[in-house]
């Protein structure tokens, strides 16, 4: 996943710092779902799904708990034109906690669209986890689990760079 960053891009988190954020986020997921015997991790494609896989590995290293992982596709460029679709083998969400995961939260529109898809699936709870949360909300969606809160200008962009194997390389602002 080769991404060309502009010359003015500044690294705000390196690989080690991201891994520390993921560690803390995994513990928070377990704390929020301490009574659950099974948790569904639902990553918004594509960065959120990479993050969900990393969180899954970390959670499994902390506690022996059943985890189910899947991805949800949201058309970020035209979110109102397509209904988000869940991919993978998520068999039954009824009475299960779901953690909706994305790499960067901005206006809340992507999360809003994804959450609408979950409504009819009757989960017992839904928590939102973001590696980076920006402060430009247009929709009333707050993350329960956040790696890093960042106040940025509206013209700035945040990008999480993942390598070909889905491991995070860095978080950049430009």
Residue, then its C-alpha position, 0 to 999 in steps of 0.5 A: x500500500x504505497x502512499x505518496x505523502x506530500x513534502x510538508x507531511x510531518x510524522x506525529x506518531x511512529x510505529x512504536x508509538x502506534x503500537x503503544x496506543x493499540x496496546x492501551x486501546x485493547x485493554x480499554x476494549x476489554x474493560x468496556x466489555x468485561x462481562x462479554x464472552x465474545x466480542x465482534x470487531x468491525x473495522x471500517x475498510x480499509x485502515x479501520x480493518x487493519x487496525x481491527x486485526x492489530x487490536x484482535x492480536x493484542x486482545x488475544x495476547x491479553x485474554x483468552x476470549x472469543x473474537x469475531x472480526x469483519x469489515x464494513x465498506x463505507x463509500x467515504x467519497x459519496x456516503x449517501x449513494x451507497x449503503x454500507x455493507x458488512x463483509x466477511x463471516x459475521x454470523x450473528x450480532x444479536x446480544x453481542x458487543x460490537x466495537x466499530x473501529x476506524x483509523x481516523x475520525x473526522x466529521x463523524x459521517x463515516x461512523x454515522x453511516x456505519x452505525x446505521x447499518x448496525x441498527x437492525x442487527x440488535x447488538x447488546x452494545x456498540x463502542x467506537x474505537x479510533x486511533x486518531x480522533x479529530x475535533x471537527x464533528x458534524x455528526x453527534x458521534x463520539x468515540x469511546x476508545x481513542x488512541x490520540x485526540x488531535x486538534x487540527x485545522x479544517x485544511x489539514x489532513x491526517x493519514x495513517x500509513x500501513x505497510x503491505x502486511x497491514x502493520x502501521x508505519x506512521x501517522x502523518x499530518x499535512 
